[in-house]
Amino acid sequence: MQIVDTQKFQLTADPQDAAGYDVDAAISFSVDNSAVASIVDVTLDDGTIDPKSKWIVSGQPGSAVVTVSVPTSEGNPDLTATLAVDVVPGGVAIVNLVAGDAVDK
């Protein structure tokens, strides 16, 4: 997923069992490079936090990997999914000019 350094996107995990039915599970989100992307809660209209979704918010340009983990049955390893996120610089928004000191020619 590529985003500009002024953007964010919502990432939603939808855990299901082998038959395709939704599973109520504790979902954890993490990122390996918080300078590039951060994870922020999604607040629903009723003021509660969405347990299945997070905002992925751009930081400085670079690459990061977002990992989502869901516990399975006791004794089995968690299921994980990853998403590579590349943050690229946005277009020019301002030009600053700095004049040097005047000198004799």
N, C-alpha and C positions, 0 to 999 in steps of 0.2 A: 504494500500500500504506500503510495507516495502522496505526501501532503506538503503544502507550503508552510513556512514558519509562522504564519498568522492563522492557521486553521486547526480544527479539532474534528474528531468523528466519534460516533457512538459505536462501541463494540459490545455485542450481546452474545452470551453463551446460552445455549438451549440444550441442557443435558436430557437425554432420552435413554430408555432401556432398550434391550434388543428387539422388542416388539414395536418400538417407535412411540411409546408413551412417555410423556413428560415425567421427569424425576425431580423431586424436591431435594436438592443437594446444596451444600455450602460450596459456593464457587469462589475461588481466589484468583485475583489478577495480579500480575507482577510485570515489571519491565527491567531489562538488564542495563539500560543506560538512561537514567533519569534526567540527564542534561539535554537529551534529544526528545524524549517524550515522557509525559507524566500521566498518572491515572487519577481521575477525579470521579467521585460519586455522581450518579444521575439521580436527580430529585424528581419524583413523579408529581402530578398535579395535586394530589392530596397531601403533599409535603413529606411523604415517606421516601426512603432510599430504595431504588430498584436493585434487588439483590442479584439480578442476572446481567446488568449492564453497567458500563463505565464509559466516561468520556476519555478518549486518548487525545491529549493536548500537546501540540507541537512545542518544542523548545528550540534549541539551537540546531542549525543544519547538521546532519549526520545520520547514522543508522542505529536502530534499536530493535529489540525483539520483545514483543509482548507475549507472555505465557499465561494461559488460563488453565487452572487445575481443578478437577472435580474428584472428590473421594469416591471410591467404588466400595464394594462389599468388604467387610472386615478381613484383614489379612492380605488383601490384594493391593497392588500399587495404584496410586491416583492415575486417572486419565488426564493427559495434558494435550493442549493444542497451542500452536504458536502462530504468530503473525509478524512478519518482518515489516517494519515501518521505516521509510526513508523520508527525512525532512529536508526539503530543499529551500534555498533562499527565495523570497518573493521578488517581484520586480522592483525597480527603483522607485522609491516613494518621495525622496527628497535629495537635493544636491546641496552640500555645504561648501562654500568657497572660503578659503583662508588666504588673505593677502599677506605677503611677507613685508618686512620693513623696507622703506625706501632707502636706496643707496645711490651714491654718485655714479654717473656713467663715465 
